[in-house]
Amino acid sequence: KSYYDIARFMQANEVPIPRGQEASHGGFWRAARIKSILQNSIYRGVFTRHHTYAAAAKRAKSQVPVTREFSRPHLRIVSDDLWYAVQPKGDSPQGGGCLRQG
């Protein structure tokens, strides 16, 4: 299924949209929101922080992002296998897959 198909299903079944999205997104499920939710590592219990260190970047004349992961097991709602199964191909250590292919 595609992100669009999932959004259409959510809308048709009147699944409430996330808080704070009512005004900014017109109150509808959007494919981009589905993608954002499915690719958010917090749902597998991992907080991912992407940070650019300004001082080091200034010296190097480029911004090199640093990614750090922090375990948050109390926030896990899906298994690693399920989370990786919906990631775009190439993002998974197991080879992955994407809902768009199904």
PyMOL commands that set and color helices and strands:
alter all, ss='L'
color gray80, all
select helices_A, chain A and resi 3-12+21-24+31-38+41-44+54-60+73-75+80-85+99-101
alter helices_A, ss='H'
color red, helices_A
select strands_A, chain A and resi 46-52+65-71
alter strands_A, ss='S'
color yellow, strands_A
deselect
rebuild
show_as cartoon
